[in-house]
C-alpha cells in the first residue's frame, strides 16, 4: 500500500482534531479524548490507541488509520497514519447503494490489517461525507449512509449512527481555516494575524477569514458569520460554502447541465468554452456526456467569459475585506496553476488573480495549450477568474498557493508533499524513506466546538 512520502499535514491535522473531538463528545472520554480507551502496549513499553476515519468526497473515499502514543501525563501524540484512497465516491452509487459496500469493505480490511485485534473493540470508526453527497437528493444520500452504518456496525470497531454523516459545507471551511492558521502561527495569540482560506473543490467552494472590520460582521448575512471557542478565545469568522460552485459542478453548469437534473435523455453538451472543432467525452456524476465546442465565428475567450458570468451571476457575495488580507488558496486553484507551470508543483508559490486572467486569455486563444490535450482548461481558468473577482479579489490581488492536502486528482494514491509551515503551533517531525511521521497537538482537542469538523475534502 502506497503512503504519502511526507506527513500530509493539512489534512491529517484536521482529521486528527475532528477525530479526537468526535470521540471525546460521543464516547465520554477524558479531556485528552483517547486515554480512557484500553491501550495496546508495544514491546518497547509504549501505550498506543487507534482511530479510524473515512473521508467521503465527491470523486473518491479515503481512509485514515491513526495510531496514537498515549501517556497520562501529556497530550496524545500521533505516531503513525495509514492511508488508502479508492475511486469513485459514494455518490456514484446513488442509484444502486448496495454497490458502495465493496469499496467500504476494502478500506475496512485495511483497518483490520493495520490495527491489533486486541483493541478492535475499543477503536472508534467515523465517516464524514462532503459535497458529493450534499448534492444528492436526501433520500439517496440517506440510503448510502445507511449502508455504511450497517457495515460499520458489522465491523469489529466501535461505531455510532451519528458517526456516519454529511458535513456541512461551512464546517469544511472553518476546519480548513483553523488548520492553515495552526500551520502559519495565526492562532498563537490574540495579537497574531490570521490568514484567509480559499478552497475550490469538485462540488463546492469555500471562503473563510477572520473579519477585522466590525462593519463586515454587521453587514454580512447572518449565516455567513460564525463564532466558536478555541484555546480560551472566541474566534469570529466570515465563512460560506457555495454548493454547486465547485469546479466540476460549475463546469457542468457552464456546459449546459444542472446537477441533479436530467437532460431529457440527451447526453450532449455544447459550450462556447470549448474549441470550435473539439468533440469528446466527459464523465460527471456517473454519466458520460458528449461535449462539443460551438461553431466558429466568435472569439472563444469572450464567448466563454460571457457564459461563465451568466452562470455565476448573483450566486456569489463579495467579501469586502478580501482584497486587504493574506489568503491561501487550495485544491483546484492550486491544480490549475500547476497545470500551467505558474507555480512549482512541490513548493507552491504566489500568483496574482491577473495571472489567471492572462492564462485564460492565452489558453482560450490556443496559444499555449492544445485543446485536444486539455479541452477544459480554458473553461476552468475563465471560471476561476470570474469566481475570484466575484468573491472580492481584484486582479492585482496576490494569493499564496500550497500543495493540496490530498494527492492530486489523477492518482488517488499518488505521493503528496507537505506545505511549508512557518510558526507551526504543532510540534511535528516529517521523516522520509518509510519512517514514521508524527506530530503532537499542543492543546487539548476538547476546545473545539461542534462547528469544527474534519477537512475531509478528500478526493473531492
Helices and strands as residue ranges (DSSP letters): H 9-26, E 40-41, E 47-56, E 61-71, E 74-86, G 90-93, G 97-100, H 101-114, G 117-122, E 125-129, H 131-134, H 138-154, G 161-163, E 164-166, H 169-184, E 196-200, E 204-209, H 214-219, G 222-224, E 225-230, E 233-243, H 247-254, E 268-271, E 279-284, E 287-293, H 300-312, G 322-324, E 327-331, H 332-339, E 349-352, H 353-364, H 377-391, E 398-401, E 427-429, E 438-440, G 445-447
